[in-house]
Amino acid sequence: MMRISRRTFALGIIGTCCLSFTPTIAIAQADREREERWQQLVSYLFDDREVVPTETLIKIEAPARAQDAALVPITLTMPEKDKIKSVYLVIDDNPVPLAAHVTFGPAADAGSLQMRVRIDTYTNVHAVAETKEGRLFSAVAFVKASGGCSAPSGPSDLEAMKGMGEMRLRLSEPSQKGKSTAATLMIRHPNFTGMQMNQLTRLYTPPRYIEKMTVTYGDQTVLDVAGDISLSTNPAIGFNFVSDGRQSMKVVASDNKGGRWESAFDVSANN
């Protein structure tokens, strides 16, 4: 039988311990770096206003690993919806971290919101709720994804821009007076990020993205949405509104290049 010296045995144990501790140290270091990054963003985006972690005012649902980094579904829920004025979606390590700022109007049901976004690298995604009192509360999810901001918007720039500004609005069910109705709005737009290379010219396509969307129901606002390059191609947003029996919902959208589009929808029945 081969004999193992005490020194060799001890060194083996130490080596094994080092291997087991190294991943833990690396994870702790990564967590510290992500927290430092978040504090930098808080200072930049919110002018040093305090952002308090919460498990009740806002919750974020995101895939742990994205199937498509250019089309990552995000769901925000606000259980205490009557307290919420607006929400921010921040993708910490994206080139432009603030993906969207959504302000709820009097016709909105602020209980939930769905979006599709681009994620460029492994990152924390923060959802920040702003209360009607002006306080900020955050929830966080970590998403593994890579290359979402450089992924092409279509087989070519011209193809991606076909039908730009066309809109569709779909209701989950016919609206009923006094009740909340879920709706999904999609706008055809390439949402070029400025990081996508044209495969023919080998030049980068200039950024062109939806900058603002306003949804109104009758004479009342449902949502004001400020967006940027982190929203996906053909941006889609799911929201709820409270029906008061009126039939018409209007959407106005504009992009950073001066494009402006407007559509009206009959919301008295499922579209």
Secondary structure as GFF3:
##gff-version 3
##sequence-region A 1 271
A	DSSP	alpha_helix	6	46	.	.	.	ID=ss1
A	DSSP	beta_strand	51	53	.	.	.	ID=ss2
A	DSSP	beta_strand	59	61	.	.	.	ID=ss3
A	DSSP	beta_strand	72	77	.	.	.	ID=ss4
A	DSSP	three_ten_helix	81	83	.	.	.	ID=ss5
A	DSSP	beta_strand	84	91	.	.	.	ID=ss6
A	DSSP	beta_strand	98	104	.	.	.	ID=ss7
A	DSSP	beta_strand	108	117	.	.	.	ID=ss8
A	DSSP	beta_strand	123	131	.	.	.	ID=ss9
A	DSSP	beta_strand	136	143	.	.	.	ID=ss10
A	DSSP	alpha_helix	157	161	.	.	.	ID=ss11
A	DSSP	beta_strand	167	171	.	.	.	ID=ss12
A	DSSP	beta_strand	180	187	.	.	.	ID=ss13
A	DSSP	beta_strand	210	217	.	.	.	ID=ss14
A	DSSP	beta_strand	220	227	.	.	.	ID=ss15
A	DSSP	beta_strand	236	242	.	.	.	ID=ss16
A	DSSP	beta_strand	248	255	.	.	.	ID=ss17
A	DSSP	beta_strand	260	266	.	.	.	ID=ss18
###
